[in-house]
Amino acid sequence: MYLNKKIPQTYIVTILFTIIFFSNLTQANAETKDTNKNITIKTPCAEIPDFLYDSFTKYGRIPVQYRVLDESYTSSNPIVFTKEWIKNLVDAANFRNTYYYGRTDYYLYQAIEKYLPYIKNKEIGVLGSRLPWYEAIIISFDGSPTTIEYNKIISQDDRLKVMTVDEYDKNPKKFDTLVSISSLEHDGLGRYGDPLDPDGDIKAMAKCKSMLKEGGLLFLSVPVGKDLLYWNVHRVYGEIRLPLLLDGWEIVDSFGYNEEDKQNNSEFVQGSGHQPVFVLKPKYN
């Protein structure tokens, strides 16, 4: 039985502050160009540009709701994962507490315990980190996490390595396991100032293949429900987009997921929503 305790209030304030001000694998004030009209669009933007609407909605098959957020920021002031912050989060993870995504954390604990040989004493790439909660969970299971972010992060704890995407691309390495929790659904929507890309999430999944050692696994969580583009906050994955996201991957296991979930109205618009955890293995042609 897992505990469902909350992290002390002081840490909640700190984490929420970070969520508000720091991005999810993105760069601030990126530009997207409509080459047909020679128009440059800076993100975030309030509406889907006309020339990208069909691509984002799969020609109108995916409905759109709007709640525009601007969480772009400059990278001149790096995020600091302090030693005390990480220690407190690891302590919470050792008690198997859940936090921001509640049930998803519970599913992740289950997944890691079942596939512990892929975590314990292994090198884990953490994609899309805004705060070191999932890194703390990995540390609590004796894994060695490396956070990969577009913007600069400083880690004051030797148990947690950090690198920017540019640093990774210049000197790529392969990981035993990758962990991406509630991250890919944001890619390409411009919420964090990133360039608009209707297939940003799918391209990120393709890149994950090159980041894994042979036999490695990806622990992935995204919101699942009836297909929805909640502009510019996130995507919800249903009958249309979930197969596209998982194309080229074998579902080794899942936690909290049922096929019927793709037909459910998502609570993610108003709350944390339903985000199961998939354990995936690349398919190679």
RODO-932583 format. One record per residue (C-alpha): residue number from 1; x, y, z. Coordinates in steps of 0.02 Angstrom, whole numbers. Layout:
N
   seq     east    north       up
   NUM        X        Y        Z
...
//
This chain:
285
   seq     east    north       up
     1        0        0        0
     2       72      167      -52
     3       60      321       54
     4      -24      470      -22
     5       50      603       89
     6       82      780       31
     7      251      862       32
     8      264      998      167
     9      190     1167      123
    10      359     1254      107
    11      411     1135      -30
    12      243     1151     -118
    13      267     1339     -129
    14      442     1316     -199
    15      385     1188     -326
    16      236     1289     -383
    17      348     1440     -405
    18      459     1336     -518
    19      312     1269     -617
    20      253     1445     -653
    21      419     1515     -707
    22      517     1375     -788
    23      489     1284     -950
    24      471     1108    -1014
    25      608     1071    -1141
    26      583     1238    -1231
    27      664     1402    -1277
    28      588     1574    -1252
    29      525     1685    -1391
    30      550     1564    -1535
    31      487     1608    -1707
    32      381     1511    -1831
    33      372     1570    -2011
    34      231     1559    -2138
    35      340     1554    -2293
    36      189     1573    -2408
    37      148     1745    -2336
    38      321     1791    -2271
    39      248     1811    -2096
    40      347     1780    -1938
    41      248     1721    -1786
    42      323     1734    -1613
    43      266     1617    -1476
    44      168     1604    -1368
    45       22     1655    -1479
    46     -162     1670    -1439
    47     -230     1568    -1584
    48     -172     1429    -1698
    49     -104     1510    -1856
    50     -216     1475    -2005
    51      -79     1390    -2105
    52      -50     1265    -1963
    53     -230     1235    -1909
    54     -261     1080    -2015
    55      -97     1002    -1961
    56     -129     1032    -1776
    57     -308      967    -1784
    58     -283      828    -1912
    59     -399      920    -2030
    60     -528      961    -1899
    61     -542      788    -1823
    62     -465      844    -1658
    63     -569      976    -1567
    64     -488     1132    -1496
    65     -517     1225    -1333
    66     -424     1382    -1285
    67     -338     1440    -1128
    68     -181     1529    -1182
    69      -33     1531    -1063
    70      129     1626    -1081
    71      263     1539     -979
    72      408     1591    -1088
    73      565     1654    -1004
    74      745     1694    -1043
    75      882     1572     -999
    76      998     1703     -922
    77      949     1646     -746
    78      972     1458     -731
    79      859     1346     -628
    80      948     1289     -470
    81      912     1116     -401
    82      977     1146     -226
    83     1048     1007     -120
    84      917     1038       14
    85      775     1037     -110
    86      831      872     -186
    87      858      795      -14
    88      683      840       42
    89      607      770     -117
    90      707      609     -103
    91      649      591       77
    92      469      607       17
    93      499      482     -123
    94      574      358        0
    95      404      358       87
    96      325      331      -86
    97      229      493      -70
    98      136      562     -221
    99      136      742     -271
   100       88      848     -420
   101       10      715     -532
   102      -56      606     -391
   103     -112      444     -469
   104       23      454     -602
   105      157      449     -467
   106       72      295     -396
   107       78      213     -568
   108      261      260     -588
   109      306      181     -422
   110      221       21     -479
   111      311       24     -646
   112      482       53     -568
   113      459      -84     -439
   114      411     -208     -575
   115      554     -156     -689
   116      680     -112     -554
   117      830     -188     -648
   118      807      -48     -776
   119      822       85     -640
   120      933       23     -498
   121     1116       66     -529
   122     1072      122     -705
   123     1092      287     -798
   124      922      368     -824
   125      884      512     -941
   126      745      624     -874
   127      659      723    -1013
   128      555      877     -987
   129      597      916     -807
   130      533     1074     -724
   131      571     1021     -547
   132      673      874     -481
   133      529      768     -415
   134      547      624     -537
   135      735      633     -522
   136      709      613     -334
   137      601      460     -363
   138      738      384     -471
   139      869      421     -337
   140      757      338     -207
   141      768      179     -311
   142      960      194     -324
   143      958      256     -503
   144     1072      391     -574
   145      967      525     -660
   146     1024      652     -789
   147      904      795     -824
   148      905      857    -1004
   149      829     1030    -1029
   150      839     1166    -1161
   151      877     1296    -1029
   152     1021     1294     -907
   153     1001     1203     -741
   154     1124     1195     -598
   155     1122     1042     -486
   156     1200     1058     -314
   157     1181      872     -281
   158     1310      753     -354
   159     1177      619     -372
   160     1090      719     -508
   161     1177      769     -670
   162     1108      902     -786
   163     1139      955     -965
   164     1057     1066    -1093
   165      988      997    -1256
   166     1130     1085    -1349
   167     1257     1003    -1236
   168     1177      835    -1264
   169     1169      857    -1453
   170     1354      904    -1460
   171     1404      755    -1356
   172     1262      628    -1362
   173     1258      475    -1252
   174     1141      329    -1231
   175     1045      291    -1072
   176      987      127     -998
   177      814      201     -972
   178      720      361    -1013
   179      583      440     -905
   180      461      569     -973
   181      314      613     -861
   182      185      741     -923
   183      306      822    -1041
   184      287      776    -1224
   185      107      836    -1235
   186      173     1015    -1229
   187      301     1002    -1368
   188      272     1120    -1513
   189      126     1220    -1440
   190      224     1377    -1398
   191      167     1389    -1218
   192      345     1405    -1159
   193      403     1509    -1305
   194      451     1356    -1408
   195      428     1357    -1597
   196      260     1294    -1658
   197      265     1118    -1727
   198      108     1012    -1752
   199      215      855    -1734
   200      333      914    -1599
   201      280      773    -1483
   202      299      639    -1616
   203      472      703    -1665
   204      524      699    -1482
   205      470      517    -1472
   206      575      476    -1626
   207      726      558    -1546
   208      704      452    -1390
   209      749      298    -1491
   210      923      365    -1526
   211      948      404    -1341
   212      920      226    -1278
   213     1046       86    -1263
   214      998      -77    -1346
   215      862     -159    -1241
   216      824        4    -1150
   217      651       59    -1097
   218      552      222    -1098
   219      434      259     -953
   220      308      379    -1031
   221      157      470     -961
   222       41      585    -1058
   223     -142      633    -1030
   224     -260      506    -1108
   225     -442      536    -1151
   226     -545      593    -1300
   227     -430      680    -1422
   228     -414      864    -1381
   229     -297     1007    -1420
   230     -307     1124    -1272
   231     -219     1273    -1349
   232      -87     1315    -1301
   233      -78     1214    -1141
   234      -65     1031    -1193
   235     -132      888    -1298
   236     -246      747    -1240
   237     -217      581    -1327
   238     -360      475    -1389
   239     -407      365    -1535
   240     -324      480    -1661
   241     -164      544    -1584
   242     -112      410    -1461
   243      -74      282    -1599
   244       30      415    -1688
   245      128      451    -1529
   246      163      268    -1496
   247      199      221    -1676
   248      367      132    -1684
   249      358       78    -1502
   250      306      -85    -1421
   251      199      -70    -1265
   252      289     -185    -1145
   253      173     -142    -1002
   254       56       -7     -939
   255       -5       53     -771
   256     -173      137     -748
   257     -217      118     -932
   258     -369       40    -1014
   259     -419       48    -1197
   260     -581      130    -1144
   261     -484      278    -1075
   262     -469      347    -1252
   263     -658      371    -1256
   264     -670      464    -1090
   265     -690      650    -1075
   266     -527      712    -1004
   267     -521      795     -835
   268     -352      864     -883
   269     -426     1028     -940
   270     -484     1070     -765
   271     -365      964     -660
   272     -221      844     -664
   273     -319      723     -775
   274     -289      541     -812
   275     -108      506     -854
   276      -64      321     -855
   277      116      261     -868
   278      172      163    -1020
   279      328       55    -1022
   280      390       58    -1201
   281      524      -26    -1304
   282      580       38    -1474
   283      535      -57    -1630
   284      674      -59    -1757
   285      643      -92    -1942
//
